[in-house]
Amino acid sequence: MGSITESKDVFRPAQRVTGDKIDIWTLVNEAAAASPIQPIVNMGQGFFGYNPPQFILDAAKKALDRVECNQYSATKGRPRLKQALSDAYSPFFGHTLDPNKEITVTSGANEGMLSAFMAFVEPGDEVIIFEPFFDQYINNIEWAGGIIKYVPFNPPPKGDTENSSAGEWTIDMDRLEAAITPKTRMIVLNTPHNPIGKIFTPAELQAIGRLCVKHRILILSDEVYDRLFYAPFTRIGTLSPELAELTLTVGSAGKNFYATGWRVGWLIGPEHLIRHVSRAHTNICYSSVSPLQEAAAEGFERAEKEGFWEQSRKEMKGKMERFCSVWGELGLPYSTPEGGYFVLVNMRKVRMPNTYEFPDDVKHLRRDFKLSWFLIKELGVAAIPPTEFYTPANAHLAEDYLRFAFCKNDDVLEDAKERLRGLAKWIREDGAEE
């Protein structure tokens, strides 16, 4: 009995949660703790620096006083929210969405995507994603047993010397088609894109769509930034009946209403897809937060009348322009976002001293990780290295960039700009290290 007990590693974790790779959030926290400049200005993580509008906060507070809003909701979502989503999104999809058959509410967009992968991806099925990618896609797909095939965006050809549009990050459609095999089950889109800020054009969506129709591939379209667009925005699921039957569209109340901690998301799609996502969602977490669903419903009911969508786009574009002005001062090129609230800045001209001391877990990482550490330690500004969102084979495409989030209060943006002006002493045109 004793020998059996002693030989059993009772604390051995499952392989899916093991690994010694340093994650970016650990790196940022370690660098922040080591920086002599306090407090750190966090321009890395994409959480808002301000509250949702008052009418949505009031709706959440009212919901907490209602008995039924403090109990389980129906697994597919509260009827009021599903109806509000139908009313809000039906005009985009060209028909009246059935709130009971074509919409399911989830515990955030991320859980909704996990539910979609669990519903349709079997062990050995292949899923295509574009690099850079939202890092949560990876575990969600692999935990469902899927095999990921990666297709990288091509960066703007002059992105290291001059400003570009995020739209200039492009996909090689021949390379995409070459990645398709008989095992390909799904393609994941993200538009507006995190971290690039790109909005796929109708022509690009049609090209991707033709491949999906030809090869009978499902489309998971992550559109959580769908209300924050500064260029024309098209939804792939609206382009044709053939694409509509293949497409699941993902949305997020957290991104729409500045409330990322609420974890209220949804999927929209045809009944033959939604019913399976709903079943997976039921088995993952059963139902989603009741009072915040009710508040999100009121948000959608009132947003248009309050002028909220237009106001949010105008304000976020203003924040983008306010923050990015510092890159013009410094002569550092960036990709102007077409949507969302992230900007990629090319740091090739920033030279770090060759003798600069990095900790052991950073010194062997790619240049953007070192730049991230350097900015935190020397300037007290946190930014995210985008190679975190790449496979090793393609990480070289982005190792001169850093990602900054500009969904912050204006005083925070000004503080960040003032600190970032300190980069001037480390900038040289040839970009070589000292």
PyMOL commands that set and color helices and strands:
alter all, ss='L'
color gray80, all
select helices_A, chain A and resi 2-7+15-17+24-34+54-64+67-70+79-93+108-120+136-143+166-168+173-179+202-215+236-238+241-244+253-256+271-285+290-303+308-330+360-363+367-379+386-389+395-397+410-426
alter helices_A, ss='H'
color red, helices_A
select strands_A, chain A and resi 41-42+103-106+126-131+147-154+164-165+170-171+184-190+218-222+247-252+265-268+334-336+342-346+381-382+401-405
alter strands_A, ss='S'
color yellow, strands_A
deselect
rebuild
show_as cartoon
